[in-house]
Amino acid sequence: MTFEHDESADVLWVSISEPSSLCVYVEGQTPGVILRIEESTGVVCGFQILVWSRRISKGPILIPEVTDTEFQEQWVKNLSLIRGNVIL
């Protein structure tokens, strides 16, 4: 899992895995979350969170479309390392 924060756009990009096919972008169940989904498999391989610095200050951001338990554990662990709009 990798993170990239675009400060000027205030967007956090999260890559779960490298896509093995073409990806499509769809709006997630959580407002302001855009999912990157492998078109052939329907697997979420990444997502972006818009208005990141404002959103993280309001508490945890859940990504219900990603059901992989290992991802959920890593996501919660990494969220605990994030402060404001700075990723440590």
Secondary structure by P-SEA (a helix, b strand, c coil): cbbbbcccccbbbbbccccccbbbbbbcccccbbbbbcccccccccccccccaaaaaaccccccccccaaaaaaaaaaaaaccccccc
